[in-house]
């Protein structure tokens, strides 16, 4: 089960001070959105790891609302001074002079929205590379016409915390996985591509329970090889019957782009 990790070091007293600043010029409502995200990316081309990167992003945004007006400011440094500056900037949307007091924060029970016990982000780098290598091998050995295969994997975990002037303190953990295989096949000067991708807010079990790296590799290769013998779509004048509802998009694609 995913568990929330507090990366922000903001106690309730600090949060209240930020909300007070955000409401100091007459705002009716304010909230603080904090995010800490770890993202990993691996790219393999022609059996070689060409790129591997890891990034960590953290910051907070402060929003103040008065009527239909919205003030917003953000900071990537979560110190009291930087957060107060962001709150003062967001507060500038309101000029009524009547300050609304934020309600005392109460923890809203954390709900795990994703049935995941093993995030890909927590996996060992060697294990990730093995998954990618398996997909690349399945694609490159599918048919003799395959001339190039590329496999990429991105995994992300975000920790989110939202505090509102109405007294809610909300937390969430959001995993994300994206796996893609891109294949090029060639025959007699004819080059075609195939792509297979998948993922979602899922963990490592995606590869064992939904679709394996080998399946993605073979599917991308199958598409590319199949297209080598595909016939060109017929061209020229064709009859087109326009019915209600969906006609607009047909007109757009038929004549909108050339115009």
Protein Blocks (a to p, Z undefined) as FASTA:
>chain_A
ZZdddfkopafklmmmmmmmmmmnopabdcdddddddddddddeehiafbdcdddddddd
ddddehjbccddddfbdcfklmmmmmmmmmmmpcnhpacddddddddddddfbdcfbdfk
lpcfklmmmmmmmmmmmmmmmpmklmbdcddddddddddddddfkopacddddddddddd
dddddeehiacdddddeedjddfklmmmmocfklmmmmmmmmmmmmmmpccddedjdddd
ddehjlmmmmmmmmmmmZZ
